[in-house]
Amino acid sequence: MSEDGVFELSPLRYMWATRRFGFVHWLFGGADYSRAVEYPLTARLLQARAGERLLDVGSGRRGEFASLARRAGLEVTAIDERDDVGADAADRSLTFQRADARKLPFEDASFDRITAISTIEHIPEGDDLAMAELARVLRPGGRLVVTVPFNPLKRADLYIRGGVYGREGERVFFERVYDEDDLERRLIAPSGLRLVERIYLGEPGVRLSYLYYTPRGLARRVRHRIPWGPFFSLFAHRFFRPVQADQYEIDDWSGVAAVLAFEK
């Protein structure tokens, strides 16, 4: 929290806070590489203050961002469509609820701030409906921050490949990678909100995400055997950072993102 009461999150604070989710994993695996950049950036764009109501969409089993916001004094409701939402949460004071982002069980203008961090891309059909619902439950003057995988080179099928994550001929992890047309047609326009900031993240130069997500050769053998886990989250912002469209490569599907901040 900053001196004027605004929720802030530094890479160091994120890295240190995630040790609560299992020290051994934290030491050898580390906090999530992409989230180490997305979470602090989301906190900055959110402009949230203590006491405000935050809806965190897609909190998963651990509710990491929701927990960090709760510790900063926000009133947090964390939702996910999965049955085990919040099962591994370190902060038991959080309110977890199973809910579909396409049909939220909340009244209009229920929340001051809303986050959907790397969530919308997991919706098989109806990401536009989800955006309209998030806008509906956001109060006038409130802010919504959304992050999704992004590649401007119109290769949204590039993540369907054999042998990735041990899956053959299936989507790797999420349902889609967005390009600029998709962002406008599927996310921005359906929300009906004012887009106040758009940031593209990528990895020009050194691709540290390759070492974190899919190490090869010697790196694969030592990735989870030496205690360098915190390194990834602490230095991620030096490698995974704002870029221009011409800095993307045709096969980028990890270590890339679009961060969209809306205001109602």
ChimeraX attribute file (.defattr): number of C-alpha atoms within 10 A of each C-alpha:
attribute: neighborCount
match mode: 1-to-1
recipient: residues
	/A:1	17
	/A:2	10
	/A:3	7
	/A:4	7
	/A:5	14
	/A:6	17
	/A:7	24
	/A:8	23
	/A:9	22
	/A:10	16
	/A:11	20
	/A:12	14
	/A:13	14
	/A:14	22
	/A:15	23
	/A:16	15
	/A:17	15
	/A:18	21
	/A:19	17
	/A:20	13
	/A:21	16
	/A:22	12
	/A:23	12
	/A:24	12
	/A:25	17
	/A:26	21
	/A:27	18
	/A:28	18
	/A:29	21
	/A:30	25
	/A:31	24
	/A:32	20
	/A:33	25
	/A:34	22
	/A:35	21
	/A:36	24
	/A:37	24
	/A:38	24
	/A:39	22
	/A:40	21
	/A:41	19
	/A:42	24
	/A:43	21
	/A:44	16
	/A:45	20
	/A:46	24
	/A:47	14
	/A:48	25
	/A:49	22
	/A:50	16
	/A:51	14
	/A:52	14
	/A:53	22
	/A:54	27
	/A:55	24
	/A:56	26
	/A:57	25
	/A:58	25
	/A:59	29
	/A:60	23
	/A:61	18
	/A:62	17
	/A:63	25
	/A:64	25
	/A:65	23
	/A:66	28
	/A:67	22
	/A:68	22
	/A:69	23
	/A:70	22
	/A:71	17
	/A:72	20
	/A:73	18
	/A:74	22
	/A:75	21
	/A:76	26
	/A:77	19
	/A:78	26
	/A:79	26
	/A:80	22
	/A:81	16
	/A:82	15
	/A:83	12
	/A:84	14
	/A:85	21
	/A:86	24
	/A:87	13
	/A:88	15
	/A:89	20
	/A:90	18
	/A:91	18
	/A:92	11
	/A:93	11
	/A:94	18
	/A:95	14
	/A:96	23
	/A:97	18
	/A:98	19
	/A:99	19
	/A:100	17
	/A:101	24
	/A:102	18
	/A:103	12
	/A:104	16
	/A:105	13
	/A:106	13
	/A:107	10
	/A:108	14
	/A:109	15
	/A:110	14
	/A:111	25
	/A:112	24
	/A:113	26
	/A:114	26
	/A:115	26
	/A:116	23
	/A:117	21
	/A:118	21
	/A:119	20
	/A:120	26
	/A:121	20
	/A:122	15
	/A:123	17
	/A:124	10
	/A:125	12
	/A:126	13
	/A:127	19
	/A:128	19
	/A:129	17
	/A:130	22
	/A:131	24
	/A:132	21
	/A:133	21
	/A:134	26
	/A:135	25
	/A:136	21
	/A:137	21
	/A:138	25
	/A:139	18
	/A:140	13
	/A:141	11
	/A:142	22
	/A:143	26
	/A:144	29
	/A:145	24
	/A:146	22
	/A:147	24
	/A:148	24
	/A:149	25
	/A:150	29
	/A:151	27
	/A:152	22
	/A:153	16
	/A:154	15
	/A:155	17
	/A:156	20
	/A:157	13
	/A:158	16
	/A:159	21
	/A:160	19
	/A:161	13
	/A:162	13
	/A:163	11
	/A:164	15
	/A:165	12
	/A:166	9
	/A:167	13
	/A:168	12
	/A:169	12
	/A:170	15
	/A:171	17
	/A:172	19
	/A:173	13
	/A:174	17
	/A:175	19
	/A:176	24
	/A:177	26
	/A:178	24
	/A:179	17
	/A:180	14
	/A:181	12
	/A:182	16
	/A:183	19
	/A:184	13
	/A:185	12
	/A:186	17
	/A:187	23
	/A:188	20
	/A:189	15
	/A:190	18
	/A:191	23
	/A:192	15
	/A:193	21
	/A:194	14
	/A:195	17
	/A:196	12
	/A:197	12
	/A:198	14
	/A:199	16
	/A:200	21
	/A:201	28
	/A:202	27
	/A:203	23
	/A:204	15
	/A:205	9
	/A:206	10
	/A:207	14
	/A:208	19
	/A:209	20
	/A:210	13
	/A:211	13
	/A:212	20
	/A:213	15
	/A:214	14
	/A:215	15
	/A:216	12
	/A:217	7
	/A:218	8
	/A:219	14
	/A:220	14
	/A:221	11
	/A:222	14
	/A:223	19
	/A:224	15
	/A:225	13
	/A:226	11
	/A:227	16
	/A:228	15
	/A:229	23
	/A:230	23
	/A:231	16
	/A:232	22
	/A:233	23
	/A:234	21
	/A:235	17
	/A:236	21
	/A:237	21
	/A:238	11
	/A:239	19
	/A:240	25
	/A:241	19
	/A:242	17
	/A:243	15
	/A:244	12
	/A:245	14
	/A:246	8
	/A:247	13
	/A:248	20
	/A:249	14
	/A:250	12
	/A:251	13
	/A:252	20
	/A:253	23
	/A:254	19
	/A:255	21
	/A:256	22
	/A:257	24
	/A:258	23
	/A:259	22
	/A:260	22
	/A:261	21
	/A:262	23
	/A:263	20
	/A:264	18
